[in-house]
Amino acid sequence: MRFNYASQNEEDNPHMLPDRILVVDDDPSWQELLTESIQATELIPPREVALRVVGSHEAADDLLDRQHFHLAFVDLRLKEDVRELTGKKLAQKIVEQDEGTSVVIATGHADVSTAITALREWNVLDFVLKDEWDPNKVAYLVQAGLAQARLAYCSRYESSLDLLRGGQDLYSWTAWLLNAFAPANELDRPDRRLADFLNKLLDGLYPLLPLQGEAGIRLEPATRIATVHFWSKALGEPIALCMGRTRTFTCDIAANLGFNRLERAAEEPALGISAAISVPAVPPFDAFLLR
């Protein structure tokens, strides 16, 4: 489910993806109430929001492996007839994933002490009481939680180079890539230009899970195109990054490599490098490494 707000920011950054919110509650009436409260929140600055609602620990647990969320509202007691607080497991998993997600616990009076413990020990943002429902507090937590998550996300995912170099020494890897695609450049700090170009290209697609058996970006000798595959938890889909020299690289070449959809393309004119990110139909999620 998505709901939109007009935003100048999206015009400034065409790669901007929606803020992602997860609601986990087994009661349809509470799902509806939380959804209405979230949708009624006025975000400043305005942004698009993608909302997912699931009704069980199992569904949420599986989704959290595949998808990144900026904010999660988690019912502490997902099954009323079970003594174990399954929502606690989910909250702890989200915090341990360390992906910058803000967590809000939803609970009744009987579980308030546990919710307070969550604030102290689980590093969650806050909790809301179902027995004293306050839509204004929910609106505040949506605004605060998303703002906090965006900052944490940007800090957590500043650089793409560690993923792309696949364990190789940074300086030798950068020199290899520049020699492959921009051997004749006489620019000042071409390594910094390359890093900025790749970071902007992958901006907002994190977390990225590497493909099993693939150690960083690799160059295809026949086509002189470098490729690497990841699972993008921002998209919830696999992605393939390919790059080459601008004079021989086109989006058509990228599409002909078996990709299903072109997600974005960019060019670094000074280096003479172009790149594209596409969403292929395969491989499936199970082919990627969970971090």
C-alpha beads as a LAMMPS data file, in Angstrom:
LAMMPS data file: protein, C-alpha beads

291 atoms
290 bonds

1 atom types
1 bond types

-500.0 500.0 xlo xhi
-500.0 500.0 ylo yhi
-500.0 500.0 zlo zhi

Masses

1 110.0

Atoms # bond

1 1 1 0.000 0.000 0.000
2 1 1 1.359 3.399 -0.982
3 1 1 0.123 6.906 -0.352
4 1 1 1.640 9.979 -1.923
5 1 1 2.436 13.558 -1.022
6 1 1 3.682 16.097 -3.574
7 1 1 7.317 16.796 -2.851
8 1 1 9.977 19.057 -4.308
9 1 1 12.573 16.664 -2.852
10 1 1 11.561 13.949 -5.307
11 1 1 12.208 16.322 -8.194
12 1 1 15.637 17.127 -6.776
13 1 1 16.458 13.431 -6.315
14 1 1 14.850 11.240 -9.008
15 1 1 16.233 8.127 -7.278
16 1 1 14.359 8.812 -4.035
17 1 1 12.370 5.758 -2.917
18 1 1 9.369 5.835 -0.560
19 1 1 9.734 5.742 3.199
20 1 1 8.832 2.176 4.196
21 1 1 6.639 1.437 7.225
22 1 1 5.789 -2.020 8.580
23 1 1 2.790 -2.792 10.797
24 1 1 2.753 -6.170 12.570
25 1 1 -0.491 -7.025 14.378
26 1 1 -2.699 -10.129 14.341
27 1 1 -5.926 -8.197 14.988
28 1 1 -7.552 -6.790 11.799
29 1 1 -9.234 -3.989 13.714
30 1 1 -5.906 -2.792 15.127
31 1 1 -4.316 -3.158 11.714
32 1 1 -6.984 -0.837 10.336
33 1 1 -6.668 1.663 13.185
34 1 1 -2.885 1.860 12.879
35 1 1 -3.119 2.164 9.117
36 1 1 -5.596 5.042 9.382
37 1 1 -3.442 6.824 11.968
38 1 1 -0.313 6.476 9.833
39 1 1 -2.071 7.644 6.679
40 1 1 -3.455 10.674 8.516
41 1 1 0.048 11.803 9.488
42 1 1 1.274 14.906 7.699
43 1 1 4.941 14.441 6.881
44 1 1 7.239 17.461 6.762
45 1 1 8.809 17.596 4.251
46 1 1 6.203 15.659 2.259
47 1 1 7.321 12.225 1.013
48 1 1 5.834 9.095 -0.503
49 1 1 5.190 6.290 1.999
50 1 1 4.957 2.555 1.331
51 1 1 3.042 0.686 4.036
52 1 1 3.084 -3.083 4.598
53 1 1 0.761 -4.815 7.052
54 1 1 1.265 -8.409 8.215
55 1 1 -0.570 -10.440 10.829
56 1 1 1.901 -12.969 12.215
57 1 1 5.394 -13.365 13.599
58 1 1 6.260 -15.810 10.822
59 1 1 5.196 -13.455 8.014
60 1 1 7.031 -10.502 9.565
61 1 1 10.166 -12.542 10.251
62 1 1 10.366 -13.654 6.613
63 1 1 9.628 -10.154 5.309
64 1 1 12.340 -8.561 7.448
65 1 1 14.945 -10.806 5.817
66 1 1 13.919 -9.595 2.348
67 1 1 12.821 -6.005 2.870
68 1 1 14.123 -2.936 4.661
69 1 1 11.781 -0.671 6.620
70 1 1 12.432 2.764 8.065
71 1 1 9.797 2.341 10.765
72 1 1 8.068 -0.690 12.301
73 1 1 5.035 -0.796 14.603
74 1 1 5.143 -4.187 16.343
75 1 1 2.375 -5.648 18.508
76 1 1 4.061 -7.043 21.590
77 1 1 1.573 -9.888 22.043
78 1 1 0.795 -11.253 18.581
79 1 1 -1.091 -14.275 19.942
80 1 1 -3.279 -13.628 22.967
81 1 1 -3.423 -17.299 23.957
82 1 1 0.364 -17.680 24.007
83 1 1 2.389 -16.589 27.034
84 1 1 5.520 -15.875 25.015
85 1 1 5.727 -12.326 23.704
86 1 1 6.490 -13.024 20.031
87 1 1 6.548 -9.314 19.279
88 1 1 9.595 -9.075 21.542
89 1 1 11.491 -11.437 19.227
90 1 1 10.660 -9.290 16.221
91 1 1 11.674 -6.061 17.941
92 1 1 14.973 -7.594 18.989
93 1 1 15.588 -8.952 15.479
94 1 1 15.042 -5.517 13.938
95 1 1 17.447 -3.890 16.381
96 1 1 20.060 -6.623 15.828
97 1 1 19.811 -6.226 12.041
98 1 1 21.233 -2.720 12.539
99 1 1 19.663 -1.289 9.384
100 1 1 18.592 2.008 10.925
101 1 1 14.961 0.950 11.468
102 1 1 12.977 2.776 14.180
103 1 1 10.793 0.427 16.265
104 1 1 7.578 1.301 18.087
105 1 1 5.975 -1.260 20.406
106 1 1 2.156 -1.470 20.512
107 1 1 0.868 -2.986 23.733
108 1 1 -1.920 -3.168 26.318
109 1 1 -1.748 -2.183 29.986
110 1 1 -0.793 -5.712 31.035
111 1 1 2.484 -5.479 29.111
112 1 1 3.503 -1.922 30.010
113 1 1 6.417 -3.037 32.185
114 1 1 7.800 -5.070 29.306
115 1 1 7.401 -2.098 26.968
116 1 1 9.328 0.089 29.405
117 1 1 12.052 -2.552 29.489
118 1 1 12.089 -2.415 25.702
119 1 1 12.831 1.306 25.845
120 1 1 15.726 0.728 28.218
121 1 1 17.252 -2.450 26.835
122 1 1 16.085 -3.095 23.254
123 1 1 16.821 0.358 21.883
124 1 1 13.289 0.881 20.543
125 1 1 11.933 4.365 19.840
126 1 1 8.816 4.307 22.054
127 1 1 5.595 2.440 22.741
128 1 1 1.885 3.150 22.259
129 1 1 -0.896 1.893 24.544
130 1 1 -3.781 0.199 22.786
131 1 1 -6.036 0.782 25.788
132 1 1 -5.443 4.538 25.629
133 1 1 -5.172 5.068 21.890
134 1 1 -3.738 8.452 20.955
135 1 1 -3.595 9.141 17.195
136 1 1 -1.598 12.318 17.856
137 1 1 1.133 10.285 19.520
138 1 1 1.135 7.869 16.580
139 1 1 1.512 10.816 14.194
140 1 1 4.404 12.169 16.265
141 1 1 6.118 8.759 16.301
142 1 1 5.719 8.402 12.542
143 1 1 7.386 11.776 11.993
144 1 1 10.108 11.237 14.596
145 1 1 10.702 7.606 13.689
146 1 1 11.101 8.274 9.975
147 1 1 13.385 11.259 10.581
148 1 1 15.581 9.237 12.935
149 1 1 15.644 6.299 10.533
150 1 1 16.676 8.430 7.558
151 1 1 19.653 9.799 9.497
152 1 1 20.659 6.336 10.700
153 1 1 20.256 4.931 7.187
154 1 1 22.469 7.605 5.615
155 1 1 25.115 7.089 8.275
156 1 1 24.968 3.302 8.003
157 1 1 25.163 3.176 4.198
158 1 1 27.569 5.927 3.188
159 1 1 29.846 3.925 0.884
160 1 1 29.272 1.228 -1.716
161 1 1 32.935 0.435 -2.296
162 1 1 33.322 -2.237 0.367
163 1 1 30.532 -4.238 -1.244
164 1 1 31.698 -3.700 -4.813
165 1 1 35.355 -4.574 -4.272
166 1 1 34.478 -7.959 -2.756
167 1 1 37.308 -8.096 -0.222
168 1 1 40.016 -6.777 -2.543
169 1 1 42.339 -4.040 -1.373
170 1 1 40.554 -0.722 -1.906
171 1 1 43.393 1.098 -3.647
172 1 1 44.362 -1.714 -6.006
173 1 1 40.684 -2.373 -6.810
174 1 1 40.062 1.303 -7.604
175 1 1 43.186 1.443 -9.777
176 1 1 42.058 -1.709 -11.630
177 1 1 38.603 -0.277 -12.326
178 1 1 39.928 3.086 -13.474
179 1 1 42.463 1.384 -15.725
180 1 1 39.680 -0.723 -17.258
181 1 1 37.315 2.161 -18.009
182 1 1 39.214 5.464 -17.780
183 1 1 42.871 4.689 -18.517
184 1 1 43.717 7.993 -20.175
185 1 1 42.183 10.390 -17.661
186 1 1 44.344 13.156 -16.200
187 1 1 41.864 14.318 -13.601
188 1 1 42.644 15.300 -10.069
189 1 1 41.522 12.520 -7.687
190 1 1 39.761 10.243 -10.207
191 1 1 39.345 7.711 -7.395
192 1 1 37.124 10.167 -5.521
193 1 1 35.067 10.851 -8.652
194 1 1 34.581 7.119 -9.148
195 1 1 33.546 6.604 -5.527
196 1 1 31.058 9.496 -5.638
197 1 1 29.610 8.201 -8.900
198 1 1 29.048 4.663 -7.567
199 1 1 27.707 5.885 -4.219
200 1 1 25.109 8.079 -5.940
201 1 1 24.179 5.263 -8.304
202 1 1 23.389 2.896 -5.418
203 1 1 21.918 5.563 -3.144
204 1 1 18.746 4.391 -1.413
205 1 1 18.995 0.756 -2.571
206 1 1 20.598 -0.534 0.627
207 1 1 20.827 -2.874 2.431
208 1 1 22.423 -4.962 -0.332
209 1 1 22.863 -8.715 0.076
210 1 1 25.628 -10.234 -2.101
211 1 1 25.019 -13.124 -4.456
212 1 1 26.463 -16.402 -3.214
213 1 1 29.702 -17.240 -5.017
214 1 1 30.169 -13.734 -6.409
215 1 1 33.088 -11.784 -4.917
216 1 1 32.525 -8.196 -5.942
217 1 1 32.249 -6.618 -9.355
218 1 1 33.755 -8.594 -12.265
219 1 1 34.778 -7.599 -15.779
220 1 1 33.538 -9.579 -18.785
221 1 1 36.491 -9.645 -21.242
222 1 1 34.345 -10.070 -24.361
223 1 1 31.968 -7.160 -23.714
224 1 1 34.257 -5.038 -21.487
225 1 1 31.286 -4.579 -19.177
226 1 1 31.629 -5.023 -15.414
227 1 1 28.715 -6.568 -13.533
228 1 1 27.732 -7.466 -9.994
229 1 1 24.468 -8.746 -8.449
230 1 1 22.785 -7.994 -5.140
231 1 1 19.456 -8.371 -3.411
232 1 1 18.209 -4.843 -2.693
233 1 1 16.206 -4.834 0.536
234 1 1 15.008 -1.326 -0.324
235 1 1 13.316 -2.680 -3.460
236 1 1 12.682 -6.185 -2.150
237 1 1 14.092 -7.458 -5.457
238 1 1 17.376 -8.559 -7.008
239 1 1 19.402 -5.949 -8.842
240 1 1 22.259 -6.106 -11.319
241 1 1 24.750 -3.261 -11.670
242 1 1 26.641 -3.055 -14.937
243 1 1 29.101 -0.414 -16.050
244 1 1 31.388 0.314 -18.963
245 1 1 32.993 3.031 -21.059
246 1 1 30.413 5.565 -22.197
247 1 1 31.345 5.359 -25.854
248 1 1 30.511 1.633 -26.003
249 1 1 27.925 1.363 -23.215
250 1 1 24.207 1.953 -23.660
251 1 1 21.098 1.061 -21.719
252 1 1 20.198 -1.231 -24.601
253 1 1 23.339 -3.253 -23.873
254 1 1 22.271 -3.508 -20.244
255 1 1 18.780 -4.650 -21.212
256 1 1 20.182 -7.290 -23.542
257 1 1 22.087 -8.933 -20.698
258 1 1 18.883 -10.608 -19.559
259 1 1 17.613 -7.890 -17.242
260 1 1 13.924 -7.537 -16.626
261 1 1 13.558 -3.824 -15.840
262 1 1 15.825 -0.804 -15.957
263 1 1 15.790 0.824 -12.515
264 1 1 18.217 3.703 -13.103
265 1 1 21.139 4.779 -15.283
266 1 1 23.881 7.374 -14.877
267 1 1 27.017 8.750 -16.504
268 1 1 30.279 10.181 -15.177
269 1 1 31.304 12.406 -18.122
270 1 1 34.714 13.364 -16.783
271 1 1 35.734 9.723 -16.448
272 1 1 33.839 8.560 -19.518
273 1 1 32.021 5.887 -17.530
274 1 1 28.342 4.919 -17.734
275 1 1 26.395 2.507 -15.560
276 1 1 22.934 1.066 -15.165
277 1 1 21.045 -0.783 -12.466
278 1 1 18.448 -3.258 -13.610
279 1 1 16.045 -5.630 -11.902
280 1 1 16.368 -9.134 -13.328
281 1 1 13.763 -11.881 -13.005
282 1 1 16.383 -14.166 -11.430
283 1 1 18.129 -15.219 -9.245
284 1 1 15.675 -15.821 -6.376
285 1 1 16.143 -14.505 -2.857
286 1 1 17.578 -17.808 -1.589
287 1 1 20.624 -17.317 -3.859
288 1 1 21.795 -14.311 -1.814
289 1 1 23.691 -14.223 1.468
290 1 1 21.923 -12.952 4.557
291 1 1 24.051 -10.621 6.661

Bonds

1 1 1 2
2 1 2 3
3 1 3 4
4 1 4 5
5 1 5 6
6 1 6 7
7 1 7 8
8 1 8 9
9 1 9 10
10 1 10 11
11 1 11 12
12 1 12 13
13 1 13 14
14 1 14 15
15 1 15 16
16 1 16 17
17 1 17 18
18 1 18 19
19 1 19 20
20 1 20 21
21 1 21 22
22 1 22 23
23 1 23 24
24 1 24 25
25 1 25 26
26 1 26 27
27 1 27 28
28 1 28 29
29 1 29 30
30 1 30 31
31 1 31 32
32 1 32 33
33 1 33 34
34 1 34 35
35 1 35 36
36 1 36 37
37 1 37 38
38 1 38 39
39 1 39 40
40 1 40 41
41 1 41 42
42 1 42 43
43 1 43 44
44 1 44 45
45 1 45 46
46 1 46 47
47 1 47 48
48 1 48 49
49 1 49 50
50 1 50 51
51 1 51 52
52 1 52 53
53 1 53 54
54 1 54 55
55 1 55 56
56 1 56 57
57 1 57 58
58 1 58 59
59 1 59 60
60 1 60 61
61 1 61 62
62 1 62 63
63 1 63 64
64 1 64 65
65 1 65 66
66 1 66 67
67 1 67 68
68 1 68 69
69 1 69 70
70 1 70 71
71 1 71 72
72 1 72 73
73 1 73 74
74 1 74 75
75 1 75 76
76 1 76 77
77 1 77 78
78 1 78 79
79 1 79 80
80 1 80 81
81 1 81 82
82 1 82 83
83 1 83 84
84 1 84 85
85 1 85 86
86 1 86 87
87 1 87 88
88 1 88 89
89 1 89 90
90 1 90 91
91 1 91 92
92 1 92 93
93 1 93 94
94 1 94 95
95 1 95 96
96 1 96 97
97 1 97 98
98 1 98 99
99 1 99 100
100 1 100 101
101 1 101 102
102 1 102 103
103 1 103 104
104 1 104 105
105 1 105 106
106 1 106 107
107 1 107 108
108 1 108 109
109 1 109 110
110 1 110 111
111 1 111 112
112 1 112 113
113 1 113 114
114 1 114 115
115 1 115 116
116 1 116 117
117 1 117 118
118 1 118 119
119 1 119 120
120 1 120 121
121 1 121 122
122 1 122 123
123 1 123 124
124 1 124 125
125 1 125 126
126 1 126 127
127 1 127 128
128 1 128 129
129 1 129 130
130 1 130 131
131 1 131 132
132 1 132 133
133 1 133 134
134 1 134 135
135 1 135 136
136 1 136 137
137 1 137 138
138 1 138 139
139 1 139 140
140 1 140 141
141 1 141 142
142 1 142 143
143 1 143 144
144 1 144 145
145 1 145 146
146 1 146 147
147 1 147 148
148 1 148 149
149 1 149 150
150 1 150 151
151 1 151 152
152 1 152 153
153 1 153 154
154 1 154 155
155 1 155 156
156 1 156 157
157 1 157 158
158 1 158 159
159 1 159 160
160 1 160 161
161 1 161 162
162 1 162 163
163 1 163 164
164 1 164 165
165 1 165 166
166 1 166 167
167 1 167 168
168 1 168 169
169 1 169 170
170 1 170 171
171 1 171 172
172 1 172 173
173 1 173 174
174 1 174 175
175 1 175 176
176 1 176 177
177 1 177 178
178 1 178 179
179 1 179 180
180 1 180 181
181 1 181 182
182 1 182 183
183 1 183 184
184 1 184 185
185 1 185 186
186 1 186 187
187 1 187 188
188 1 188 189
189 1 189 190
190 1 190 191
191 1 191 192
192 1 192 193
193 1 193 194
194 1 194 195
195 1 195 196
196 1 196 197
197 1 197 198
198 1 198 199
199 1 199 200
200 1 200 201
201 1 201 202
202 1 202 203
203 1 203 204
204 1 204 205
205 1 205 206
206 1 206 207
207 1 207 208
208 1 208 209
209 1 209 210
210 1 210 211
211 1 211 212
212 1 212 213
213 1 213 214
214 1 214 215
215 1 215 216
216 1 216 217
217 1 217 218
218 1 218 219
219 1 219 220
220 1 220 221
221 1 221 222
222 1 222 223
223 1 223 224
224 1 224 225
225 1 225 226
226 1 226 227
227 1 227 228
228 1 228 229
229 1 229 230
230 1 230 231
231 1 231 232
232 1 232 233
233 1 233 234
234 1 234 235
235 1 235 236
236 1 236 237
237 1 237 238
238 1 238 239
239 1 239 240
240 1 240 241
241 1 241 242
242 1 242 243
243 1 243 244
244 1 244 245
245 1 245 246
246 1 246 247
247 1 247 248
248 1 248 249
249 1 249 250
250 1 250 251
251 1 251 252
252 1 252 253
253 1 253 254
254 1 254 255
255 1 255 256
256 1 256 257
257 1 257 258
258 1 258 259
259 1 259 260
260 1 260 261
261 1 261 262
262 1 262 263
263 1 263 264
264 1 264 265
265 1 265 266
266 1 266 267
267 1 267 268
268 1 268 269
269 1 269 270
270 1 270 271
271 1 271 272
272 1 272 273
273 1 273 274
274 1 274 275
275 1 275 276
276 1 276 277
277 1 277 278
278 1 278 279
279 1 279 280
280 1 280 281
281 1 281 282
282 1 282 283
283 1 283 284
284 1 284 285
285 1 285 286
286 1 286 287
287 1 287 288
288 1 288 289
289 1 289 290
290 1 290 291
